[in-house]
Amino acid sequence: MPFTLSQQDSCNVSPELLKEIERVEFIWTSQRLKYQNLGKFLFGDFSLVDAMFAPIVIRFAKYGYVSNNEVVLQYSKSVLEHSFVKEWIYNYI
């Protein structure tokens, strides 16, 4: 999934891509379940880790990927609604 803020794209959903999506979703789910009582981001409060994963969350949204995992959906929503991420997207579209 090439990264772009300016347009919605499509991409070839290869087995390798699906494997990477599963890996990312596993990381997000395991950390959210472990730290869910501390806040709505991976380790509770928004941190550098969430900023690092923001481009992946944006890619999922831009390419129309919708997870079947409620934890992933909630985490993605939290990242997209964070003021820094919203400002980043707004300033580059």
Secondary structure, 3 states (H helix, E strand, C coil): CCCCCCCCCCCCCCHHHHHHHHHHHHHHHHHHHHHHHHCCECCECCCHHHHHHHHHHHHHHHCCCCCCCHHHHHHHHHHHHCHHHHHHHHHHC
